[in-house]
Amino acid sequence: MKTRLSGAREAAEKLAIQALTYIAQDGERLGAFLAATGIGPDQIRVAAREPGFLAGVLDYLAGDESLLTGFAAEAGIEPKHVGAARAALGGTWEREIP
């Protein structure tokens, strides 16, 4: 059972990284993401190491239907897979402010 859960988490993390890449590939999408999260472009790598960041990426993606459907189409998945991946990651992301 634990292997199945860890496999689901790994798959969810990969999907979240793919989603972040999708967001970062377009300046407008990236700008909106950075504005919504309050992080700067130079802080993404640091933020990505924070617990829950990848869940936060999926939360952001799921909160914008146009963004969600665009990502799902590019990734070749059903939009509902983003929600399933989000559930597999659990937790929430709250940005650590230095």
N, C-alpha and C positions, 0 to 999 in steps of 0.2 A: 504494500500500500504506500509506503513512504517513497519508494522509487517512482511510483505513478505520480504522486504529488510533486516530487522534485522535477520530474519530466514535464509536468504541466507548468510549473513555475519557470523552468528554463525556456519553454516554448513561449510563454507569456513575455518573458524578458526580451527574447529575440524579436517578438512582434512589436514591443514598445520601442526598441532600438530602431527597428525598421520605420516605425511611425515618426520618431524623432528625426530620422534621416529625411523622410518625406517632407516634414515641416521645414527643415533646414535648407532643402533644395530650392526653395523659392523665397526671395527676399521679403515679399509681402506676408507670406505665411509665417516666416521666422520673426519678422517685426511684431506681428500680432501676438505670437507666442511669448516673446520676450516682454512685451508690454503687459500681457495678462499675468505673467509669473513674477514680474518685477526683477528679473535678472538681466544682466548685460551679456552681450555676445561673448565677452571674455570670461564669463562666470559659468558657462554651460558645463564645462568639464568638471569643475568643482561641484556644481549642483548635482551632476549625474552620479556622483559618489554618495549623495545623501540618501538615507533610507526613504523609500517611498517615491523617489523622483520618477521612476519609470511608471509607477501607478499614476502619478500626476500627469505625465505625458498622455496616458490613455484617457484620463479624466478630461483633459483639455480637448483632445481629439473628439471624444464622444459628445462633448458639449456644443459642437458645431456640426450640424448635419451635413452641410456642404463639404466641409473638410473631411468628415468621417466617410462619406460616400466616395469622395475622390481618392482617399487613401485606400479604401477597400477595393475599389476598381483597379488601382495600380498594383496592389498587392495580390490581387486575384482571390480575395476572400469575401465572405459575407460580412456586412457590417456588424452583425451580432457577435462575431468572433472577437471583436475589440472588447465588448462587454465581458465576454467569458475570460479573456486574458486579464482584464482589469480585476475581475473577481479572484483569479488565481494568484495575483500579486498581493492582494490584501493591503491593509494599511492605507495611510494617506501621506501626502507630502506637504510639509510645511517648511518653507524656505528658512534655512538658518541664516540669520543676519549677523555678519561679523562685527 
